[in-house]
């Protein structure tokens, strides 16, 4: 049997009102905590998706670079010479004497062996 607030004494009415207000504050606090947790989860999801995109792009770049390295005859000559036990200076010199790899279609021509002037060379003119 539920009594209306008109039937309650004044102190009971005040107590029920205080309970109702406390319940409302608790429900509001719970709703705020849930919203914060949802916002955190969404931010984490966005950050992970962004990181996944960056990682995928980096892996694509590395895969392309690895493909280029596998077809580079100068690198192959250097590694072969090093595996054969030749000193690094000899292996590098032999690899540098080889002609550079042919340019890929649509790529700019590779720069010469020294794209920038040496600071030791005296400039004339």
Secondary structure, 3 states (H helix, E strand, C coil): CCCCCCCCCHHHHHHHHHHHHHHHHHHHHHHHHHHHHHHHHHHHHHHHHHHHHHHHHHHHHHHHHHHHHHCCHHHHHHHHHHHCCCCHHHHHHHHHHCCCCCCCCCCCCCCCCCCCCCCCCCCCC
